[in-house]
Amino acid sequence: MSKTERLAIAAHLHVLLRRRLGRVTDVEWMAENDDYAHAMVRLALGDHDHPELVAMGQRLQAMLPARMAPAAAAPVARPV
């Protein structure tokens, strides 16, 4: 994955989110920050009325590293 490709997909997703949902996003931050990008993907995937928006969200999601399970879900070792 190139940075340019991720930026292009983020820009396209930004336009779709703006047109379809009226949401303004930060394209550069979406291309740089994985947490923000995951949040924008969740937003895009949540709108099933717009298949193009869902498809672009899936394209960005495929470029992102997998989310780690929350630390709170990991078992805690207790002293004996």
trRosetta pair geometry for C-beta under 8 A, 3 or more apart (Angstrom, degrees):
i j d omega theta_ij theta_ji phi_ij phi_ji
1 5 6.0 -127 -163 73 68 125
1 6 6.0 60 166 -51 113 106
1 63 4.9 125 -128 -148 147 95
2 5 4.5 96 59 3 86 102
2 6 7.1 -156 93 -3 47 84
3 6 5.8 -56 -149 39 34 110
3 7 6.2 37 151 -21 67 107
3 31 6.9 81 -170 168 77 114
4 7 5.6 -55 -148 36 30 113
4 8 6.4 33 153 -21 64 105
5 8 5.7 -52 -149 33 32 113
5 9 6.5 28 154 -14 64 104
5 63 7.3 -167 113 -116 105 143
6 9 5.9 -54 -147 39 32 108
6 10 6.2 35 153 -20 65 108
6 31 5.0 127 120 -143 99 85
6 60 7.5 89 -148 -134 74 78
6 63 5.3 173 -102 151 95 150
7 10 5.6 -54 -145 38 30 113
7 11 6.3 34 154 -22 64 105
7 27 7.0 68 -160 157 74 101
7 28 7.4 7 -128 -109 102 54
7 31 4.3 23 -92 -115 67 152
8 11 5.7 -52 -149 33 30 112
8 12 6.5 28 153 -16 63 105
9 12 5.7 -54 -148 37 33 111
9 13 6.2 33 153 -18 66 107
9 56 6.8 170 -167 -167 83 86
9 59 5.4 -143 -143 118 130 114
9 60 5.0 168 137 -82 124 82
9 63 6.6 149 51 0 158 150
10 13 5.7 -55 -145 39 30 111
10 14 6.3 40 151 -27 64 104
10 27 5.0 128 127 -159 106 72
10 28 7.9 137 116 -68 146 17
10 30 4.0 157 -148 101 123 117
10 31 4.5 -118 7 -61 158 84
10 37 7.1 -74 -101 -115 111 102
10 40 7.8 64 -137 95 83 159
10 60 6.6 97 -78 -114 62 127
11 14 5.5 -48 -149 29 31 118
11 15 6.7 31 153 -18 62 101
11 27 5.0 39 -89 -145 66 136
12 15 5.9 -52 -153 33 33 110
12 16 6.5 29 151 -14 65 107
12 56 5.6 -139 117 -142 107 134
13 16 5.7 -56 -148 40 34 111
13 17 6.1 34 155 -19 68 106
13 25 7.5 -31 113 58 92 155
13 30 7.1 -147 75 159 125 157
13 40 6.3 93 138 149 135 124
13 44 6.1 -59 -154 -78 110 147
13 53 7.8 93 -141 -148 71 67
13 56 4.8 176 -89 140 79 121
13 57 6.5 107 -128 -77 121 57
13 60 5.7 -8 -49 -37 151 141
14 17 5.9 -57 -146 37 27 109
14 18 6.3 26 155 -19 63 109
14 25 4.8 -132 -119 62 86 109
14 27 4.8 -51 -43 -81 154 95
14 30 7.0 -167 -63 17 102 154
15 18 5.7 -57 -149 36 29 112
15 19 6.2 20 158 -13 65 110
16 19 5.9 -58 -141 42 29 105
16 20 5.6 5 170 0 68 118
16 44 7.3 56 101 -124 124 111
16 50 7.3 154 180 146 108 137
16 52 6.3 -149 -128 117 133 99
16 53 4.7 171 156 -101 127 80
16 56 5.6 143 14 41 158 154
17 20 6.5 -62 -125 49 21 95
17 21 5.3 -38 -166 42 62 113
17 23 4.4 -58 159 69 105 108
17 24 7.9 166 111 -83 108 14
17 25 5.7 46 77 -13 149 123
17 40 7.1 -71 -65 -159 155 99
17 43 6.7 42 -122 118 124 126
17 44 6.6 -81 -78 -83 100 90
17 53 7.0 113 -74 -138 57 114
18 21 7.6 -44 -81 57 7 71
18 22 6.9 30 -162 -129 43 19
18 23 6.4 -107 -84 70 44 52
18 24 6.1 51 -102 -92 97 56
18 25 7.6 -119 -53 12 88 84
20 47 6.6 122 136 141 132 159
20 50 4.8 14 -143 -88 148 168
20 53 5.3 -75 31 -64 167 141
21 43 7.4 -137 56 165 175 109
21 47 6.5 -118 -70 -73 119 156
21 53 7.8 102 -24 -134 107 156
23 43 6.9 -65 57 166 177 146
25 29 7.9 -134 165 62 81 104
25 30 6.0 39 152 -48 122 131
25 40 5.8 64 -134 -112 149 128
26 29 3.8 33 107 24 122 117
26 30 6.2 162 89 -21 64 84
26 36 7.3 -35 63 170 106 148
27 30 5.6 -57 -149 34 29 113
27 31 6.5 23 154 -16 64 107
28 31 5.7 -57 -150 38 33 110
28 32 6.2 17 156 -9 67 114
29 32 5.8 -64 -139 46 32 103
29 33 5.2 -13 178 16 74 118
29 36 5.2 -33 140 102 100 167
30 33 7.1 -56 -103 51 17 82
30 36 5.7 -117 -97 118 52 108
30 37 5.0 108 -166 -92 67 77
30 40 5.5 -6 -123 7 119 159
30 60 7.7 -36 166 -153 113 144
31 37 7.5 102 -74 -82 17 121
33 36 4.1 55 93 18 117 112
33 37 6.3 170 91 -15 59 87
34 37 5.5 -57 -143 39 32 114
34 38 6.2 35 157 -22 67 103
34 64 5.7 129 -144 -152 92 104
34 65 6.1 -21 -135 38 147 97
35 38 5.8 -52 -149 33 29 111
35 39 6.6 30 151 -19 62 104
36 39 5.6 -53 -152 34 34 113
36 40 6.5 31 151 -16 66 105
37 40 5.7 -55 -149 38 33 109
37 41 6.4 38 150 -23 65 104
37 60 6.2 -144 -175 164 104 119
37 64 5.6 179 112 -92 128 130
38 41 5.5 -51 -147 34 34 115
38 42 6.5 38 152 -21 64 100
38 61 7.7 80 -118 -114 62 80
38 64 6.2 154 -73 171 82 163
38 67 6.3 94 -130 -77 151 115
39 42 5.7 -49 -151 32 33 112
39 43 6.6 35 149 -19 63 104
40 43 5.4 -49 -150 35 36 116
40 44 6.3 35 152 -18 66 105
40 57 7.5 -154 129 -121 72 91
40 60 7.2 -38 97 112 108 159
41 44 5.7 -56 -147 39 32 109
41 45 6.0 24 158 -14 67 111
41 57 4.8 127 -147 -168 62 90
41 58 7.9 110 -154 -72 103 28
41 60 5.5 -148 -87 90 102 111
41 61 4.6 113 -150 -73 144 95
41 64 7.1 -101 -34 2 152 149
42 45 6.0 -59 -139 43 27 105
42 46 6.2 34 158 -30 62 110
43 46 5.9 -58 -152 27 25 115
43 47 7.5 13 157 -14 58 105
43 57 7.7 -157 75 -111 60 131
44 47 6.6 -68 -163 30 33 103
44 53 5.1 -150 -156 162 86 87
44 54 6.3 160 150 -99 85 35
44 56 6.4 -104 -166 82 147 86
44 57 2.9 178 103 -76 129 126
44 60 7.6 92 35 37 155 127
45 54 5.8 81 -119 -134 50 78
45 57 4.7 -156 -51 125 74 149
45 58 7.1 101 -91 -60 103 74
45 61 7.5 38 -52 -46 129 143
47 50 5.2 4 128 32 114 103
47 53 5.4 -12 81 98 121 142
47 54 6.8 -145 78 -60 71 86
48 51 8.0 23 -172 -77 50 61
48 54 6.6 44 -114 -68 47 139
50 53 3.9 41 109 14 117 118
50 54 6.6 155 93 -15 66 84
51 54 5.5 -54 -146 39 37 113
51 55 6.1 40 155 -22 69 105
52 55 5.7 -51 -145 36 31 113
52 56 6.4 28 156 -16 64 105
53 56 6.0 -56 -147 37 29 106
53 57 6.3 33 152 -20 63 107
54 57 5.6 -55 -150 36 31 115
54 58 6.4 32 152 -20 64 105
55 58 5.7 -54 -151 35 32 112
55 59 6.6 36 150 -22 64 101
56 59 5.5 -46 -149 30 38 115
56 60 6.7 34 153 -14 65 101
57 60 6.0 -55 -151 38 32 106
57 61 6.1 35 151 -22 65 109
58 61 5.4 -52 -142 37 33 116
58 62 6.4 39 156 -26 64 102
59 62 5.9 -52 -154 29 29 113
59 63 7.1 23 150 -15 60 106
60 63 5.8 -62 -159 34 38 110
60 64 6.7 37 149 -27 69 107
61 64 5.7 -57 -150 27 36 113
69 73 5.2 -89 160 66 110 135
69 74 7.1 126 104 -56 115 83
70 73 4.9 97 70 -5 85 103
71 74 5.7 -43 -164 14 48 116
